[in-house]
Amino acid sequence: MTEETASGTPFGVREDPRPHKGVPEDGVHERGKWANKTEFLLSMAGEIIGLGNVWRFPYLCYKNGGGVFFIPYFVFLFCCGIPVFFLETALGQYTSEGGVTAWRKICPMFEGVGIASQVIVVYLNIYYIVVLAWGIFYLINSFQSPLPWSTCDNSWNTDMCHNRLSFYANPHMFQPGFNWSFLNNDSMSTDYLYDYADSNSTAPAGSKSPELEFWTNRVLRMSSEMSLGKVHWDLALCLLVAWVICYFCIWKGVKSTGKVVYFTATFPYLMLFILFIRGVTLPGAAEGLRYYLMPDLSKIADPRVWCDAGTQVFFSYAVCQGVLTALGSYNKYNNNCYRDCLALCCLNSATSIFAGFAVFSILGFMANELGVSVAEVASSGPGLAFIAYPKALSLLPGSSFWAVLFFLMILFLGLDSQFVCVESLATAVTDMFPKYLRKPGRRELLILGIAVVCFLLGLPLVTEGGIVLFNLIDNYGPSGTSLLFIACFETVVIAWVYGADRFYDNIEDMIGYQPIPVLKYCWLFVTPLICAVTLGYDLLSKGSMVAVYDYQPGAWASTMSTMLILTPLLCIPLFVVVSVCRNPRTMTTPSSDLRQAWPYRPVLTLCDNVIVKGQTPSRMGGERNEKLMMEDASGV
């Protein structure tokens, strides 16, 4: 990465001021670095800008008061999202370690924070890629004309399938004299067909759209028993293809990842822009955008709105997953990660807002064509990507072309988020066992092992009852409860245990100046307090298990959801106990490998009052001369 220091830095240009750890052992490779800043920025953008920006944020904005939702969203963004995002990225750059060993070096007692984040990453690696398998399946079917989910005459359709034709996409069908015999219902009069096509009557009671039946009967193929034993091998093949693509994107580490993101992180923007231009030029788009942004001030007092805003920020910014720490660890020591983080946060939120225009303009068109309100067609998650949006695309002229563009966008939006998560896990494991894994050929085998294990664990998600398991992991694996809990510990450990002022000194040593003081007080008070309050409300408001397509999971689902939440959270107290038993004297002492440019400065101050003092000459002992020599070499 191009070396840089802020203007006015007293340090001058240097390669990496951290002390060398000696000559590497025979056969052990040095840790890699990004080739340039662009690779780092695109990798970070690819991770944080994903499917949630397209299928979650716009719906939450519409559901929670339109433009009013921006108020709690930006409150959480500035008070929690940006502080934690920068904390994790700076931690990785400072320590040059992955998501586990970075916390071990900062504070050995809280190594469990890093372990907990990696458990979250494991959840994501198993279930998130299933969305890509669905996307590949839809992409393959998008090359058919007409689109298979747009008609009711397929083998998977039932007698309850009901379709509505679009005058906009099929104007020739509504001209006098058109032959409707293709409906295979010659007894139906053409007068009735014209009257039905021109009417705004709703579908018969109990009927289902062809898009819904394609999703439930063709893709998911759910059974009444929701068995997890029968694998759908066409979906399993799509899952395998997704894993093969993911593997070859990252198998060479940052050398390959940094090159792949040039395409995977930018291509979705092109697709999103094309869909936006097409959407806003359609009839009914204005009504869709009105639903998206129309403020409803009554929502601002609803705690659920604030909770949704908080969880969206944490999901969207990929915090508390160890991913940001892993990506930041491949930076040069003097990279200006502070400026990078602010730019990435602005880009992420702007993308979410822009995606809402692309989504709701199309939904507004669909509502206009079907003669219903936008509220009846708006949805989130897989319901938006695989039911609502495909229906809207099938109403357009040249529907196959637009479907291919949309599902390519879905594929690439999810792909870089997926392979960066795998990269994060591989980085964490490699840094925990460098003597064994940082050797020629070992990394490729590690990535292959992760891919094979996660693929096998993901097979139950492409069975008859796989959607139930998918929803369980989605709701209780990387849940708001887990992320908020980990965020509380991250900020408390850095601010109160390691010392906010000491971490500010480390950042100043890297970038040449200290960030704004507001971040320090966010780490100390604001972020942990907001996260704790939101966590409490989230726990108190959790209801019973939600049914999945009218199927109510049994007691096993409640047990599994509890295990999904508790598994990462228990890692933190468990490692605290282990540290207390192992060596209580050094359990809060940072590693001597970490560079401390100003060890005499206070570790923590509040309102100019010293709370925790820095090191003293008597405590430094033999390390003092070494530190002073390092400072002199840096020009201090």
N, C-alpha and C positions, 0 to 999 in steps of 0.2 A: 504494500500500500504506500502511496506517496507520503513521505514524511512531511509533517507540518506542525508548526507551533503558532499560537496566537501572537498577534503583534504585541510587543512589549515583554515577551517572555524573557526571563533572565537566564534561561538554560542554554540557549543556542541549539544548533542542530546536532543530534546524536542518533546513533543507530538504535540502541535500546539500553537505557541506563541501569536496568536491573542487573544484579550481579549474576555472572555466569555460574552455572552449577557444575563446572568442570567439563572435561571432555566426555561426550556421551559414550556409554558402554558399546562394546563391539556389536555392530548390527542394529543398534537402536537409532531410529531416525529422529532428527530434530522435529519439533512441532511446526506445522505449516503455518503460513500467513496468507491473507488475501493478496492477490497480485496488485490490486489497486482499490481505491475507495469505492468505485462504482460497483464492484462485485459485492462488497459488504452492504451497500445501500440497497441493491436489487435483491439480495438474499433476505435482508430484513423486511423489505417491502413485500416480497413474495410470501413470507411467513405470516405477517400480520394482516395482509389484505387477501382475504379468502372468501369462502362461500358465505360466511356470516355477514359480510358487507352487502351482499346481494339479496340473500333470502331471509335475513333476520332483522337487520337494522330498519329497512323501510317499513316492514310490517309493525315493528314495535313503535315506530314513530307515528304511524297511522292509528294504531290501537290506543296509544297513550296520549292522545290529545294533539296530534299533528305537530305544528310548530312549537307548542308548549313543551313537548318532550325534549327539545334542544336545551332547555334550562337545566333540568337535572342531569342530562347527558354531559353538558360542558362543566357542570359543577364537579361531577365525578371524574371527568377527564383531567381537569386542572389540579384537583385535590388528591386524586388517587392514581389515575392512569399514567400521566406523565411522570410523577415522582417515582413510581415503582418501575416503570419502563426504563427510565434513565439509571436508576439504582442497579438493576440487573445487568444492563449493558456495560456500565462503567465497572462493575464488579468483575465481569469477564475480562475486560480489557486490562484492568489493573493486575489481576492474578494470573492471566494467561492460562486459566484452567476451565474445565467444563463445569456443568451444573452441580456436581457433587463435591469435587475437590476444591472448588472455589470457596465454598462454605467451610470446608474442613480447614483451609488455611486461614480464613478470616476469624473463625471461632469454632474450634474442634467440637465443643459441646453441642453445637447446632448443625452438625453435619446432616442430621435428619431432615432439615429443611430442604437440602438438595436431593436427598433420597425421595422425599415426598413428591417433589416436582417431577422426578423421573418416573414415578408410578403414574402420575397424570399423563406423561408422554407415552407410556406403554399403552394406556387406555386409548389414546388418540391414534397410535400406530395400528391398533387392532381394528377399530371400528370406523375411523374417518375415511379410510381408503375404500370402504364398501360403497360410499357415495360415488367415488370415481368409477367403481364397477358398474353401478346403475347408469352413470353418465355415459360410459362406453357402450352399454347396451342400447340406450336411447340413441346415441350417435349413429350406431350401425343401422338402426331402424329408420333413422331420419332420411336415408337415401332412397326410401320407397315413396312412391306416389300412387295413390294418396297416402298420407301418413297413417300408419296402422292404428294409431290411437284416435283417429278422427272419424271412424266409421263403426257401425254396429253389426257388420256382416262378417266378423271374424270368428274363428272357432272358440275363442275364449269369451265371447260376449254371451250374455244371458238374455232372456226374454224381457228383462227389466231395463235393458239398454235403451236410452232415448237420446237422440241427437238433434241439434238445431242447426240448420244450414245458414251460412252467412251470405247475405246479399252482396256484401263488399267483396268477398273472395270469389263468389260464384254468380255474378250478375246475369250470365247467360241462362242460368237455370230458372230465372224468374220472368223470362220473356214468354209471351203467349205462344203456344204451339210446341214448347219444349217437351221432349219425350221423357216421362218419368217412369218408364217401365223397368228401369234398372233397380227400382225399389222392390221388385218381385212381388208387387201387390197390385195386379191388374184390375182388381175389383174396386180399387179406390178411385174415385172420380178426380179429374184434373181440377175441377172447380174447388173441391175440398183442399187439394194440395196448395192451390194458390192462396186460398183463405188462410190455411194453416201457416204457410210460409210468411205471409204478411202480418200475421197476428203477433201480439206480444204475450201470448198465453205462456204460462210457465209449464214446466215438464209435469207429467202425471205424477201423482203421489207415489212415493216408493221407487221411482225410477232412478237410474244411475247413468251418468254421462259415460261415453265411450272412453274418455281420458281416464276416468276413475277405474273403469273395468280393466283397461290395459294395465294400469298400475297394480291393481290388486290381484287380477286373475292371470295376467301374462308375466309381469315382472316378479311380483312377490309370490304369486301362486299360493296364497294362504289356504290352509285347511281348517276345518272346524276344531281339530285337536291341537293345532299350532305346534306340530311336531318339530323337534330340532334334529331329527335323525336323517331325514331325506334331503340331501343336498341337490340344488338345482345346478346341474353341471354347466349349463351355458353361462349362468351368472358366475360360477366358480372359475370358468375360463376367463371371463372379463376381469375378475379379481386377480387372477394370475397375470394377465396382461398388464394391469395397473402396477403390480409389484415388480414385474420385469422392467417396465419403464422407470419406476422409482429407483430400482437398484442401479441401473446404468447411469442415472443422473448424479449419483453420489459415491459410486464405488471407489473413486480415486480421491475422495476427500474434497477439501476446498478447491483443489485444482480443477475438478470436474464440476462441482457445484457452482463455482464462480462463473463458469462459462455457460452453463445451462440456463441460469437465471436471466441472462440477457434476452432470452426469448420467452421463457415461461412467465416472467414477471411483467413483461411489457405487452405481450400478445392479448391478454384479457382486456387491457385498456382499449385496444383497437376495436375489439368485438363489442365492448360495452358502449363505446362511442357510436359505433354503427347502429346498434340497437336503440340508442337514445335518439339519434337523428330520425330513425324510422318511426319510433314511437311517438314523438312529439308532432309528427306530421299526419297522424291518423285522426279520424273523427272520434271524438269522445276523450281525447288525451287530456284536454283541459279539465274535464270533470275528475279524471283520475288524479291529476296533480292537486286539485282542490282538496280531495279527500286526504291526500298525503300530507299537505302542509296546513290545512285549515286549523287554526288554534282553538282548543277547547280548554278554557281557563279553569274549568271545574276539576280537571284532572291533576292540576298541580299539587293539590292537597292529598292526593291518594298515595299512601306509602308504597303500594305495589308499583306505581310508576317509577318511583325513585329506586326501588329495588331492581326493576328491569333495566333502568339506565346503568346502574352500577355493574350488574352482571354482564351487560352488553359491552361495557368498556373493558372489563377484564378478559372476556372472551376475545374481543376484537384485537386487543393489543398483545395477546399471547403471553401475558405476564404469569408468573408463578408456575411456569412449565420448564424452566431451565434452558429454554431455547435461546432467549436473548443473551444469556450469559455465555452459552456455547458459541454463538455467532460473534459476540464481542471479543471473545478470547483469541480470535484469529487476527485481530487488529494489531498494527504496530503500536508501541507504547504511547507515542505522542499524537495519535490520531485524535482529532477533536470530536469525541463521541457525544459531547454535550450538544453541539450544533447539529450533528447528525440526528440525534434523537428528537430534537424539536422539529426538524424538517420532516422526519418520518411520521411523527404524530399528526402533524398538519395534513400530510398526504393521506393518511389512513382515514381520518374523520371526513376529509373532503370527498374521498372515494365513496364512503358510506352514503353521504348526502346525495352525491351525484347518481349513485346506483338507484336511489329511490325515485329519481326522475325517470330513469330508463324503465324501471319496473312498473310504476303506477301509470305511466303514459300508456303502456301496453294494456294494463288491467282496465284502464278507463275505456280504451277502445273495445275491449272484450265486453265490458258491461254495456256499452252503447249498442253493440251488435246483437247482444242477447236480450236487450230490453230490460235489464235488471240494474240494481244499484251496485256501486263499486264494493260496498260492504259485503255483498253476497259472493263476490269472486276473489276478494283479498284473502291471502293466506300466507303462512311462513314455512320455513324449513323445507323438507322434501315435498310438502303439499304445494308449495309455490313452484319449485323447480321441475317437478315431475307430473303435476296435474294442471294447475292453473295456467302457468306460462305456456306449456305445450298446447293447451286448448286455444289460447290467444294466438299462438303462431299458426295453428291450423286454420284460422279464419283469414289469414293474409294470403294474397296472391303470391305464388311461388313459395308456398309454405315449407317445402322441403329445404330450400336454400336457407331460410331464416332459422329453421330447426337445427341445421348443421352448424350454423354460426353460434347459436345459443349454447348448444351442448359442447362445442369446442371451448367456449368461454368457461363453462362449468368445469370441464376437465382440467384446463390449465389453471383456473383459480384454485382448485383443490390440490393439483399436483405439486406445486412448489411448497404449499403449506405442509403436505404430507412428507415429501422427501427432506425438508428441513427439520421436521420432527424426528425422522429417522437419523439424520445427521447429528442432531442434538444427543440422542441416546447413544450413538456410536462414540461421540466425543467424550461423553461422561464415562463410559465404560473404559475407553482407551486411556484416559487420564488417570483412572483408578488403578490400572494395571499396565503402565507404560513399558515395563521391562519385557512383557510378554506380547503386547499387542502393537507396539510401535516398531515393528520389524517388517521387512519386505514380505508382501503377500498376506500379512495377518489382517490388515484392515479389510481387504476384499472378502476374506473369509468371515470376519465379524459381521459385516453388512449382510452377507449372504445368510448367515445364521439368523440374524434378526428378521430378515425378510421371510425366510422359510417358517420360522416359529410363528410370526405374526400372521402369515398367510393361513397356516393350519388352525390357529386360534380364531381366525376370521371366518372360517368355513361355516360354523353354525349360524352366522349372520345371513347366509344365503340359502337357508332352508325354508320350509313351509312356515315355521314360526320365527324366522330370523328377525322380522321387523319388531317383534316384541322385545327380543334381546337387544336389538339396536337402540330402541327407545330407552330401555333401562340404562344402558351404558351412557347414552347421550345425556340423560337427565341426571344421573347420579354418579357418573365417572368423573369427567372434568366439570363438575358441577360448581355453581356459584358458592356453595358451602365450602367446598375444598379450597377453591381459589382465594376466597376471602380469608380463610383461616391461615393459609400459607402467607398471604400478603401481610397480615398482622405480625407474624413472626419475622418475616424478612425485614420490615421497617424497624421493629423493636431491636433486633439483633444488631443491625448496622448503626442505628442512632444511639442506642443506650448501652449496648454491650461492647461493641467494637469502638464506638465513639463517632458521633456525627462530624465533629470538628476534625478528627483524624482522617475520616474518609474524605472530607473536603480538601484537606492537605494533599491526600493522594491524588485527587482529581486535579488540583492545581499543578501538581508535579507532572501530570500527564499532558494537560492542555494549555498550561501557562497562566491560568487565572481561575478564580473560584466562581462557581455558578451563583445565581441569585440566592440570597439568604432564605427566600421563601421555601425553597426545596428542603432546606435543613429542618425548618419547623413543620413542614408537612411530614417528613420522616419521623420527627419526634412526637408530634401530637395529632395533627389533622388526619393523616392517612390511617393510622391504626385505629383512631376513634371512629371514623366514618365506617371503616371496614367492620369493626366490632359491632356497631349498631346495626348495620345492614345484615350482618351474619345472624344477629339475634332475631331480627324480624323475619329473615328467611327461614330460620329453624321453627319459629312459632307459627308461621303461616303455611307450612307444608301440610298438604292434605293427604287424602288416601291415594293409593295407586290409581293412576289414570288408565282407563280402558284404551286399548289399541284396536281400532276398527271393530268396535263392539265386543272385543274379547277382553275379559277381565282376568289379569294374571292372578295366580294363586299365591299361597303363602311363600312359595319358593322365591317369588319375585321380590317380596318385602325383605326376605333374608339377604338376597343378592344385592339389593340396593343399599342395604345397611353396610354390607361388606365393601362395596365399591367406594362408599364415602369414608369409612373408618380406616381402610388399608393405608392410604397415604398419610392420613392425619396421625395415626399411631406411630409412624416412623419418627416423628419429632420427639415426643416424650421418651420413646424407647432409646434413642441415641443419647438423650440427656442422661438417662439412668446409666447407660454403658460408660459414658465419659466420667460420671461421678465415681463409678466403681473402678475404672481403669486408672485414672490419674487426675484427682480433683485439683491439684495445684496448677496444672497447665490447661485446664479445660476451656478457659476463656482467653488464653494467650495466643495472639496471632503467630503464624509461622515466621521464622527468622528469614525465610526466603523472600518475604515481601519487602519491597523497598520502602523505607520511611525517610523521606528527605528532611523532615523537621521533627525528629523524635522528641525534642524538648517542648514543643508546643503542647498546650492542653488537649486532652483527648475529647473533652466535652465541656462546652461553656453554654450558659444561658443568661442572656441580658448582661453580658460582660462579666458574669460571675463564673469562676472556674468550678465546675462540678467534679471533673476527674482530671487530675494532673497528668502531664506527660512523663516520659522517662527521665530519670535523673542519672548523673554520671555514675553514682554508686551502683545503681541498678543495671546500668548498661555494661559495666565491667569491660571485658576484653573486646566487646563489639564497638566501643566508642570510636576508636581510631579508624576502624573499617568504615563506619558510617561517615565520619568526617572526610575520609579520603574520597568516598563516593560523591559527597557534596562538592568537594573541591574540583573533582573531575568534571562535575556538571556545570561549573561556573558559578556556584552559589557563594 
